[in-house]
């Protein structure tokens, strides 16, 4: 893709160079100094492709950061001394001078606040994963993201309506699967046998994952701007690809309510707002669902802009597992719309499963209005076996004790610390796996086994979700498929689950 504005930039820089030469010559004559020939700074040829433009900008940014780092005096960083056993590394958060631990782990140090007990940190009563100063506990409880909501003031709040975990624990169920396998402790031969099962299952059950890397045509003009950072462009390209899939599934219609699950800063919503406005669709509203309230929200850019005023926006701060979408916007608020569409970019782990249940396993009146959904998944190693939407499709082929090992395999797809070859002892390789690897290496010579196995497991998990949806909701004509919506170089988490009603 050619970069616009290159010729204009060249003309401006040429004029500046000529003015500089003229000014230098006049200055030399005025001061009685012999005139020197001013050599024009050679201009770089304008980039011919988008990738070339990004490479140059990345190089310049690195040079600038390096120059600034030399000028800035180095500050001593005191690192938390706690060793995290699960992550097998030291905590990377900083600590105060005189303390051994960071703010999140300071409650483990009993001898720090002997003189001032008000500074002692205690676990939050709503969520023990974070701590707070004892003196500020009452204030924290009023604004904690984990605090329970009041159903009378928040009609969309219903405790654990989309999750089975609470009911499972109340019935005495275990949080973890008993005797679950761990790839760090299980015998090497057993691990390789499980990898063989993954290969065979994927070959027999997972297929027809389509490649769809096109961005929405109405958003392509955004990618010629030179004032946008590389990371922002990467996320915009993913959003534009998801929006394009939504458009091809005819999910953009009048009088439609869109729900972005795990919205974060609302980047996907912002791109949807642009398309809805450019298409001139009327009476559309977008709900942004997120557990926290991040800064620099993208939807704020649309507020006060005339061309976007027809699209209503509302952010709802709630955990997806507690969300009853029927009461968004008030009691039975969604019934005023003709269609309901779910969307998400990088919906982490079991959040995809509870979001699917929130959208599809609802009251009959709401379920009839579901037009479709586009969920880009990620973090399959954080899937919960209790809420996993595809358990019925997966468990007949794999044992319950193998589920945790499969999740650990999934993490290999995004783990940067893998070797080119995983197998340590060739004699341990089962004959079936050896044959599969031989066939695979002929087609992909530079195969990285761990990375490849991780991607296979991710596709197995998402395909199990797809098959469950197609079987369970076949009567409502809901058809689900898997798509690689961007190239894996853009993001390794490039799988999206798409669903749409076959008969409009």
C-alpha positions, 0 to 999 in steps of 0.5 A: 500500500503506497503511503500518501503525502510523500511527494508533498513532504519532499517539496516542503523539505526541499523549500526548507533546504533552499531557504537555509542555504540562502540564509546561510549565504547572506549571513556569511557575507554580512559578517565578512566570512567567506561563503561556504557551499551548503550541502543539502541533506539527502532525503530518504526515498519515500516508503513504498509499502506500509511495512516499510513506513512502520520499520522506519518509524520503529527505527527512529523511535528506538534511536530517540529512546536511546538518546533520551535514556543516555541523558536521563540519570539512572534511578535505583529501582528496589525490586520486591523480594518475594519469589512467585512459585507458580511463575518461577520468578521473583516479583517484578513490582517495586518496593519502598525503601526500608521494605522487603516487599511491594504494596501487593505483598507487603502484608507478608512482612509483619515487622514493617509497621510495628510503630504505625498499625494503620499502615498495615495492609489487609486482604480486601474482603471482596477479593483476596487477590489484592490488599489495602491499607487497614486505615483506608479499608472502609473507603476502598469497599465503597469503590472496589471493582469486586464489590457486589452491586445492588439489584434494585439500582442495577437491574442487570446484576444477577450474581453468577447467572452466567457461571456454574462455579459458585453453585459447584462450590456450594455443592462441595465441588472442588475448584480443581480437577482431582489428580489433574496432570501437570506437564512439569511433573508428568513423565516425558513419555506420557507427555509425548503420548498426550501430544500424539493424541492432540495431533490425531484429534486435531487432524480428525475433528478440526478443519475448515478454519478460514483465513480472512485478513481483510480490513473494512474498506471504510476504515482503510483510510485510517492506516495512511496516518503517520501520527499513530504509533505502531502498537496503536496501528496493530490494534486498529488493524485487528479491530478493522478486520473484526468489523469487516467480518461483522459487516460480511455477516450482515450484523450492521442493521438499523435498530440494533443493540451491540454489546462489547464484552471485555471492552477495555478502552473500547477500541472495537466499539470506536471502529463500530461507531465509525462504520454505523455512522458512515452507513447512516444506520439509525437507532443503534446503541452500544453497551461496553461491558467491563470489570474495571474502568480504564483511562483514555477510553476510545469512545470518548473520542466520539462524544460531541462529534456531530457525525457520531451523535446518532449512535448511543454509547453506555459503559457498564461496569460489571463482571460478565458472569453477573450480567443479565443482558435483558435488563441493560438500559433498564428493565427489559431494556433490550426488548425495544431493539429489533436485533442484538449483536455480541462482539469482543476482541481478545476475550480472555479465557473463560470470559468467552464462555460466560459471555457466550452463555450471557448472549445465547442462554437467555430468556426466550424473548431476548434469545430470539433477537440475537442476530449474531456475534464475533468473539476473538478469543485469547488466553486459553490456558485460563479456561475454567473446566466448570464453565467451558462451553465445549466440555461436552464435545471435548471430554469424550476424547480427552480425560478430565485429568488431562484438561489442565495439561491441555491448557498448559499446552495452549500456553506454548503458542504464545510463550517466547521461551520455547526451543526450536525442537522440544523433544529431548530424547528421540527414543521416548517418541511414540511411533505414531508421533514420529510418523506425524512429525516426519510428515509435518517436517516435510511440509513445514521444515522450520517447525517449532514443535511447542509453538505448533502444539500450542496453536493446535490446542487453541484451535481444538478448544475453540472448535469445541465451542463452535460445535457445541453452539451449532448442536445446541442452537441449531433450532434457532438457525444460528450457524457458527464458524472459526476464522483467522481474522489477521495473520499470526505475525500481527497477533498469535491470538488470531482466532475468532468465533463467528456466529450469525442467523442463517435466515434473516 
